């Protein structure tokens, strides 16, 4: 493999909203994802037992997501510099990408690593994935970091406004371009050229059919439904919402979203309790705290269970 792009996953163990990964993927070169376990380089921020538990499951999830896309996560141990140098040698990579961290030990490690890689003619790209603004890009008039928050806030808001204005100007320019109008013309031509299928199905009838399926599920639901039953209703409610969005019935869409949100809160609570129980089992020191949090999640579920049927009735009324 030559010309590869290495992505060093650090605390950002995700595929979405990952600037370093997106930048590497945009090059068109083969992407080599790697995670390096090197707690000795964390200084006073080395992960404890609970953090290691979360790390284990996060890496498993990341590995599965990459595998589903035909890629593979390399898990390595040892100093980051030696590990990446060896990976560069084995893959012929020309660049390494990662997202910044801001703990002192992590900053020191990344700076040293970047210097050594650049000396070896390896390109280094660092991205900001966790902060609204990178502190290193905002200095006061003396070219030093801000010491007063209000002054920093004013500068940040001005910067964000400039970015928003620039993005809006670019968007409006694109929408007024000949290229965009040509695209609309070609799209209209393609639509006009489609032949009728002869089917009598309408978007309204599809939406009504989805609502009918949901109504059947609701009627079959017990007075005290199991968590899985409510999760099924939530997924059915989502299909109803999408169907009515296509049909253009805003009133039903609003009520379907309310129904979906209520049951979504219930499912979030179910998942949270399951996770807390696993955490308590693997880290006994956190059992008491986890128990208290589980109590809160259960109280939240009781409240949601008292609301979902009301949300359903409002959805039915909106669809009449």
N, C-alpha and C positions, 0 to 999 in steps of 0.2 A: 504494500500500500504506500503510495507516495502522494505528497501534496495534501495530506489530511489536516483536519482542524480538530484539535483536542479541546474538549469542554471540561473544565475542572469544576465539578459540582462541589459546593461547600455547604452552606446552610439552606440553599435554595433548591430543595429536592423536588422539583416540579418541571413539567414541560411547558405548561401555559405561563404566560407573563414572566418569561425568563429571557431577559435581553441578551445575555451571553450566548445562550443556546440558539436564539433566533438569529443573532449576528453570524454565528458559525454556519448555521444552516443556509443562510443567504448567499454564502460564497459558492455554493454548489459543489464544494469538496466533500469527501467522506468525513462524517463527524464521528469522533471517538470520545464517548462519554466516560468519565472516570471519577470515582470518589476515593479520596485518600484518607485513611484512618491514621491520624498522627496526633494523639492527645498531648504528647510532650511539647508540641509547638503551640499549644493553646495558652500557656502561661497560667494565670489565675482563673482562666475561663474554661478549664477542662470540663467536659460533660460529666454530670453525676449519674446515679443509677436511673433516675426517672428520664433524664435526657437520653441516655443510651437506649432505654426501652423505646422511646419515640423514634429515635434514629433508626433502630432495627426495622420497625414497621414502615417508616418512611422510605427506607432504601428498598424494602421488598416491593412497595407500591411503585416506586420509580422504575425498578427493574422490570416489573410486569408491563408497565406502560411502554417502555422502550422495546421490550420483546414483541409486543403487539404491533409495533411499527417496523419490525425487522432489524432492530438494533440490539445492542447488548451493553450493559453497564459493567465496566471494569472496576472491581473492588481491589484496592491496593492498601498496603500498610507501609509505614516508614516515613522518613522526611519527605516533604512535598517536592523539594527541589530535585533530589536524586530520583524520585519516582517519575516526575515529569520528564526529566532529562532522558531517562531510560525509555520512556514511552515515545518520546520524540525520535529517538534512535531506531526503535523497532518499527514505527509506523511511517517514518519519513515526513512527519508533520512539519508544516511551515509556520504554524501559528497556534497559540494557546489562548483560550477565552475563559474568563471567569467573572463572576459578580463580586463587587467589593463587600468586604466586611469592615467594621469600624472599631472592633476591640483592639487595643494597643498591640497585643501579641500578634493578632491576625494581620494588622497593617504592616508590622515589621516583617513578618514572614512573606507577605505578598510583594513588598517593595524589594526585598533581597532577591526573591525569585525572579521578578521582572527584570532586574538588572542583569542577572546571570544569563537569563534566556536571550535578552537582547544582545548581549556580548557574543552569543553563539549564533547571531543572525536569525533568531526565532522571533517572529512578531508576537507581541502581547497586546491583548485587548481586554480592558477592564470596563465593566458596566455597573450602573447603579440600578439595583433591583428591589431595594427595600425602603428607600427614603423618597419623600416628595422632592427633596433637593439634596444634592451632594454638598456637605459643608465646605469641602475644599474649593467649591466654585463660587462661594459667597464671602467676600472680604469687605471690610469697611474702607473708608477713604485713605487710611494709613496702610492699606494692603495687609491687614491682619484679621483674624477671625473675629466675628462680632462678639461682644461681651454683654450687650443689652438686647433682650429679645425683641422689644418693639421696633428697634432700628432694623434688626434682621427681618422681622415680619414685613415691614414696609418694602424692603428691597426684594424679598421673595415674591410678594404680591405683584409688584411692578414687573418682575421678570416673567411670572406666569401670565400676566396680562399681555405682555409683548408676544409670548409664545402663542397664546390663543389668537391674538390678532393676526399673527403671521400665518398660522394654520388656516384661519378662516379666509384670509386673502387668497391663499393658494387654492383652497377648495372652490371659492367663487370663480377664480380664474379658470380652473379646470372645467367647471360647469358651463362657462361661457365660451369654451374653446370649440373650434370647428371639429376637432376629433370627437368630442363628446356628442355634438349634434349629429355627426355622421353615424356614431354608434346607435343613437336613438332611432335614426332613420332605418338602419339595417335591422334593428330589432322589430320595428313596426312592419317592415316588409316581410320578415320571417313569420310574424304572427298572422298577417293578412294571407300569407300563402298556405297556412295550415288548412287541411281539409277537415270537415266536420266528421266526427266519429259516428254520428247518428244516434248516440246514446241520449237518453232523456234525463240522466242523472244531473242534479244541480248541486252547487255548494251548500245550499240550504238543506237539501235532503240528506247530504252526507253529515252535516252538523246535527240534524235531528236524530239520525241513526246513532251517532256517538252518544248523544244525551240519553237515548232510549237504553243503550247498553249500561250506562252509568246508573240509570234509574233501577234497572233490574238488579244490579249489584247492591245498591243501597237497600232495596227491599229485602234482599237475602241476608243483610247484615244483622247480627244479633244485637240485643239491647246493650250488651257490654262486649263489644267486638274485641278480638285479639289485635295486637299491634300490627300483625301482618295484614289483617283484613283492611285496616285503615290505610295502610301503605298502598294496597291495591286500589282503593278508592281514590287516593291522591293521584296515582298514575292515570286512572281513568278520567279524573277531572282535568288533568293536563291535556288529554286528547280532545276533550270537549272544548276546552278553551281555544286550542289551536284551530279546531274545525270552525268555530264561530268567528274567529279572527279572519279566516279565509272568506267566510260568508258575509263579513262586514257588519255583524250585529254587535255593536259596542256595548250595549246594556248587558247582554249575556256574557260577553267576554269579561266585563268587570266583576260580575258575580262569580263566574267560574274561577277567576284569579283569586278572589276572596276565599272560596272553597279550597282551592289548591294551597293557598298560603296557610290556612288553619291546619290542614293535615300535614303540611310541610313542617310546621313547628313541632307537631307531634313526632314525626319521624326523626327530626333532628335530635329531639330529646331521647328517643329510643337509642339512637346511635351513640349519643353522649354517655348514657348510662352504661351501655355495653363496653365502651372504651374505658370508662372510669373503673369498672369492675376488673378489666384486664390489667389496668395499671396498679390497682390495689393488690392484685394477686402476685404481680412481679416485683412490687416495691412495697413491702409491708409497712415501712415507715410512713407511707402516705395513706394508709388505710382509713384513718379517722377523717382526714380531710376529704378523701374520696367519698366516704359514707355521707358526709354532710352535703356534698355536691349532688350525690345521687338523690337524697331527700328532696332537694330543690328541683331536680329534673322531674321527679315523680309528681310533685305539686304542680309543676307546669303542665304535665300531661293530663292531670285531672281537670284542670281548667280548660284545656283544649277539647277534651272529650265532651265537655258541656256546651261547646260552641259549634261543633261541626255540623250537627243536624240543622241548626238555625241557618248556617251558611248554605246548606243544601236546599232548604225551603226557599230561600231568597233567590237561589239560582233557578229553581223550577218556576217561580213566579215571573222572573225576567224572561224566561223562554216562552211564555204563553202568548 
